[in-house]
Amino acid sequence: MADTWKSIFKGIIENRPVEIEIYDEGGYRVNTTQGADDPGTVQSDGSSTIIIPPTAKGRQIAIEGETTDEIRKDLLAEGFSEAAADKIVGKLSV
């Protein structure tokens, strides 16, 4: 069965496009764009290496979580202000 997402908001917040969706079986998704360039990373545990390539500001991203707290934390990590994260999360409790 295909995932069913219901869009509850589309707009611009802090000069970034934001679409907020709710999954029919629980969970949230915020589609937006990356707020800043990410230089990428290289991580190694001795037996394997993970290379995360650089990405540019403006790249499409999806923030998903089971709780509004998860979404808020990830929004802040993606460069949204406290006020913007609160505004977005506030729309999830409608």
FIKOLZA-1660 file (N, C-alpha, C; in steps of 0.1 Angstrom, whole numbers, plus 5000, padded with zeros to 4 digits):
% residues 94
   i   px   py   pz ch aa at
   1 5008 4988 5000  A  M  N
   1 5000 5000 5000  A  M CA
   1 5009 5012 5000  A  M  C
   2 5005 5022 4992  A  A  N
   2 5013 5035 4991  A  A CA
   2 5011 5043 5004  A  A  C
   3 5022 5050 5007  A  D  N
   3 5021 5060 5018  A  D CA
   3 5011 5071 5014  A  D  C
   4 5003 5075 5024  A  T  N
   4 4993 5086 5022  A  T CA
   4 4997 5097 5031  A  T  C
   5 5001 5108 5025  A  W  N
   5 5005 5120 5032  A  W CA
   5 4995 5131 5028  A  W  C
   6 4990 5138 5039  A  K  N
   6 4981 5149 5037  A  K CA
   6 4988 5162 5039  A  K  C
   7 4988 5171 5029  A  S  N
   7 4995 5184 5030  A  S CA
   7 4986 5193 5038  A  S  C
   8 4991 5200 5048  A  I  N
   8 4983 5209 5056  A  I CA
   8 4987 5223 5056  A  I  C
   9 4999 5226 5049  A  F  N
   9 5004 5239 5048  A  F CA
   9 5014 5240 5037  A  F  C
  10 5013 5250 5029  A  K  N
  10 5024 5254 5019  A  K CA
  10 5026 5269 5020  A  K  C
  11 5038 5273 5021  A  G  N
  11 5041 5287 5022  A  G CA
  11 5056 5289 5023  A  G  C
  12 5059 5302 5026  A  I  N
  12 5073 5306 5027  A  I CA
  12 5075 5310 5042  A  I  C
  13 5086 5304 5048  A  I  N
  13 5089 5308 5062  A  I CA
  13 5104 5310 5062  A  I  C
  14 5108 5322 5066  A  E  N
  14 5122 5326 5066  A  E CA
  14 5129 5325 5052  A  E  C
  15 5121 5330 5042  A  N  N
  15 5126 5330 5028  A  N CA
  15 5129 5316 5023  A  N  C
  16 5123 5305 5029  A  R  N
  16 5124 5292 5024  A  R CA
  16 5111 5286 5022  A  R  C
  17 5109 5278 5011  A  P  N
  17 5096 5272 5009  A  P CA
  17 5094 5261 5019  A  P  C
  18 5082 5260 5024  A  V  N
  18 5079 5250 5035  A  V CA
  18 5065 5243 5031  A  V  C
  19 5066 5230 5030  A  E  N
  19 5053 5222 5029  A  E CA
  19 5053 5213 5041  A  E  C
  20 5042 5213 5048  A  I  N
  20 5040 5205 5060  A  I CA
  20 5030 5194 5057  A  I  C
  21 5034 5181 5060  A  E  N
  21 5025 5170 5057  A  E CA
  21 5024 5161 5069  A  E  C
  22 5012 5155 5070  A  I  N
  22 5009 5145 5081  A  I CA
  22 5007 5132 5074  A  I  C
  23 5013 5121 5080  A  Y  N
  23 5011 5108 5075  A  Y CA
  23 4998 5102 5080  A  Y  C
  24 4990 5095 5072  A  D  N
  24 4978 5090 5077  A  D CA
  24 4979 5080 5089  A  D  C
  25 4990 5074 5091  A  E  N
  25 4992 5064 5102  A  E CA
  25 5001 5070 5113  A  E  C
  26 5003 5083 5113  A  G  N
  26 5011 5090 5123  A  G CA
  26 5024 5094 5117  A  G  C
  27 5030 5105 5122  A  G  N
  27 5042 5109 5117  A  G CA
  27 5041 5122 5109  A  G  C
  28 5052 5129 5108  A  Y  N
  28 5052 5142 5101  A  Y CA
  28 5063 5143 5091  A  Y  C
  29 5061 5152 5081  A  R  N
  29 5072 5155 5072  A  R CA
  29 5071 5170 5068  A  R  C
  30 5083 5176 5068  A  V  N
  30 5084 5190 5064  A  V CA
  30 5093 5190 5052  A  V  C
  31 5088 5194 5041  A  N  N
  31 5096 5196 5028  A  N CA
  31 5100 5210 5028  A  N  C
  32 5113 5212 5026  A  T  N
  32 5119 5226 5025  A  T CA
  32 5132 5225 5018  A  T  C
  33 5140 5236 5019  A  T  N
  33 5153 5236 5013  A  T CA
  33 5164 5238 5024  A  T  C
  34 5176 5233 5020  A  Q  N
  34 5187 5234 5029  A  Q CA
  34 5190 5249 5031  A  Q  C
  35 5192 5253 5044  A  G  N
  35 5194 5267 5047  A  G CA
  35 5209 5272 5045  A  G  C
  36 5218 5263 5044  A  A  N
  36 5232 5267 5043  A  A CA
  36 5240 5256 5036  A  A  C
  37 5251 5260 5030  A  D  N
  37 5260 5250 5024  A  D CA
  37 5265 5241 5035  A  D  C
  38 5266 5228 5031  A  D  N
  38 5271 5218 5041  A  D CA
  38 5284 5213 5034  A  D  C
  39 5296 5214 5041  A  P  N
  39 5308 5210 5036  A  P CA
  39 5310 5195 5034  A  P  C
  40 5301 5187 5040  A  G  N
  40 5303 5172 5039  A  G CA
  40 5312 5167 5050  A  G  C
  41 5313 5154 5051  A  T  N
  41 5322 5148 5062  A  T CA
  41 5328 5135 5057  A  T  C
  42 5338 5131 5063  A  V  N
  42 5344 5118 5061  A  V CA
  42 5345 5112 5075  A  V  C
  43 5339 5100 5077  A  Q  N
  43 5340 5093 5090  A  Q CA
  43 5345 5079 5088  A  Q  C
  44 5353 5075 5098  A  S  N
  44 5359 5061 5097  A  S CA
  44 5359 5055 5111  A  S  C
  45 5356 5042 5111  A  D  N
  45 5356 5035 5124  A  D CA
  45 5367 5024 5124  A  D  C
  46 5377 5026 5115  A  G  N
  46 5388 5017 5114  A  G CA
  46 5386 5005 5104  A  G  C
  47 5373 5001 5102  A  S  N
  47 5371 4990 5092  A  S CA
  47 5363 4995 5080  A  S  C
  48 5357 5006 5082  A  S  N
  48 5349 5012 5070  A  S CA
  48 5350 5027 5071  A  S  C
  49 5347 5033 5059  A  T  N
  49 5347 5048 5058  A  T CA
  49 5334 5052 5052  A  T  C
  50 5328 5062 5057  A  I  N
  50 5316 5068 5052  A  I CA
  50 5319 5082 5047  A  I  C
  51 5316 5085 5034  A  I  N
  51 5319 5098 5029  A  I CA
  51 5305 5104 5026  A  I  C
  52 5303 5116 5032  A  I  N
  52 5290 5124 5030  A  I CA
  52 5295 5136 5022  A  I  C
  53 5291 5136 5009  A  P  N
  53 5295 5147 5000  A  P CA
  53 5290 5161 5004  A  P  C
  54 5296 5171 5000  A  P  N
  54 5291 5185 5002  A  P CA
  54 5278 5187 4995  A  P  C
  55 5269 5195 5001  A  T  N
  55 5257 5199 4994  A  T CA
  55 5255 5214 4995  A  T  C
  56 5248 5220 4986  A  A  N
  56 5246 5234 4985  A  A CA
  56 5233 5239 4991  A  A  C
  57 5234 5251 4996  A  K  N
  57 5222 5258 5001  A  K CA
  57 5212 5258 4990  A  K  C
  58 5199 5256 4994  A  G  N
  58 5188 5256 4985  A  G CA
  58 5184 5242 4980  A  G  C
  59 5192 5232 4984  A  R  N
  59 5189 5218 4980  A  R CA
  59 5176 5214 4987  A  R  C
  60 5167 5207 4980  A  Q  N
  60 5155 5201 4986  A  Q CA
  60 5158 5191 4996  A  Q  C
  61 5151 5192 5008  A  I  N
  61 5153 5183 5019  A  I CA
  61 5139 5179 5025  A  I  C
  62 5138 5168 5031  A  A  N
  62 5126 5164 5038  A  A CA
  62 5130 5161 5052  A  A  C
  63 5123 5167 5061  A  I  N
  63 5125 5164 5076  A  I CA
  63 5114 5156 5080  A  I  C
  64 5116 5144 5085  A  E  N
  64 5106 5135 5090  A  E CA
  64 5108 5131 5104  A  E  C
  65 5096 5129 5111  A  G  N
  65 5097 5125 5125  A  G CA
  65 5084 5120 5130  A  G  C
  66 5084 5112 5141  A  E  N
  66 5072 5107 5147  A  E CA
  66 5066 5117 5157  A  E  C
  67 5074 5126 5162  A  T  N
  67 5069 5135 5172  A  T CA
  67 5072 5150 5167  A  T  C
  68 5064 5159 5173  A  T  N
  68 5067 5173 5170  A  T CA
  68 5081 5177 5176  A  T  C
  69 5085 5171 5187  A  D  N
  69 5098 5174 5193  A  D CA
  69 5109 5171 5183  A  D  C
  70 5108 5159 5176  A  E  N
  70 5118 5155 5167  A  E CA
  70 5118 5165 5155  A  E  C
  71 5107 5169 5150  A  I  N
  71 5106 5178 5139  A  I CA
  71 5113 5191 5143  A  I  C
  72 5109 5196 5155  A  R  N
  72 5114 5209 5159  A  R CA
  72 5130 5209 5160  A  R  C
  73 5135 5198 5166  A  K  N
  73 5149 5197 5168  A  K CA
  73 5156 5197 5154  A  K  C
  74 5151 5190 5144  A  D  N
  74 5157 5189 5131  A  D CA
  74 5155 5202 5124  A  D  C
  75 5144 5209 5126  A  L  N
  75 5143 5223 5119  A  L CA
  75 5154 5232 5125  A  L  C
  76 5156 5232 5138  A  L  N
  76 5167 5240 5143  A  L CA
  76 5180 5236 5138  A  L  C
  77 5183 5223 5136  A  A  N
  77 5196 5218 5131  A  A CA
  77 5197 5223 5116  A  A  C
  78 5186 5225 5109  A  E  N
  78 5187 5229 5095  A  E CA
  78 5187 5244 5094  A  E  C
  79 5188 5251 5105  A  G  N
  79 5191 5266 5104  A  G CA
  79 5178 5274 5106  A  G  C
  80 5167 5269 5109  A  F  N
  80 5155 5277 5112  A  F CA
  80 5156 5283 5126  A  F  C
  81 5151 5295 5127  A  S  N
  81 5152 5302 5140  A  S CA
  81 5142 5295 5150  A  S  C
  82 5143 5298 5162  A  E  N
  82 5134 5292 5172  A  E CA
  82 5119 5296 5169  A  E  C
  83 5118 5309 5165  A  A  N
  83 5104 5314 5162  A  A CA
  83 5098 5307 5149  A  A  C
  84 5107 5304 5139  A  A  N
  84 5102 5297 5127  A  A CA
  84 5099 5283 5130  A  A  C
  85 5107 5276 5138  A  A  N
  85 5105 5262 5142  A  A CA
  85 5092 5261 5150  A  A  C
  86 5090 5271 5159  A  D  N
  86 5077 5271 5167  A  D CA
  86 5065 5273 5158  A  D  C
  87 5066 5281 5148  A  K  N
  87 5055 5284 5138  A  K CA
  87 5052 5272 5130  A  K  C
  88 5062 5265 5126  A  I  N
  88 5060 5253 5118  A  I CA
  88 5054 5242 5126  A  I  C
  89 5060 5239 5138  A  V  N
  89 5055 5229 5147  A  V CA
  89 5041 5232 5152  A  V  C
  90 5038 5245 5153  A  G  N
  90 5024 5249 5158  A  G CA
  90 5014 5245 5148  A  G  C
  91 5017 5244 5135  A  K  N
  91 5008 5240 5125  A  K CA
  91 5005 5225 5125  A  K  C
  92 5014 5217 5131  A  L  N
  92 5012 5203 5133  A  L CA
  92 5001 5199 5143  A  L  C
  93 4998 5208 5152  A  S  N
  93 4988 5205 5162  A  S CA
  93 4974 5210 5159  A  S  C
  94 4972 5213 5146  A  V  N
  94 4959 5218 5142  A  V CA
  94 4950 5207 5140  A  V  C
% end
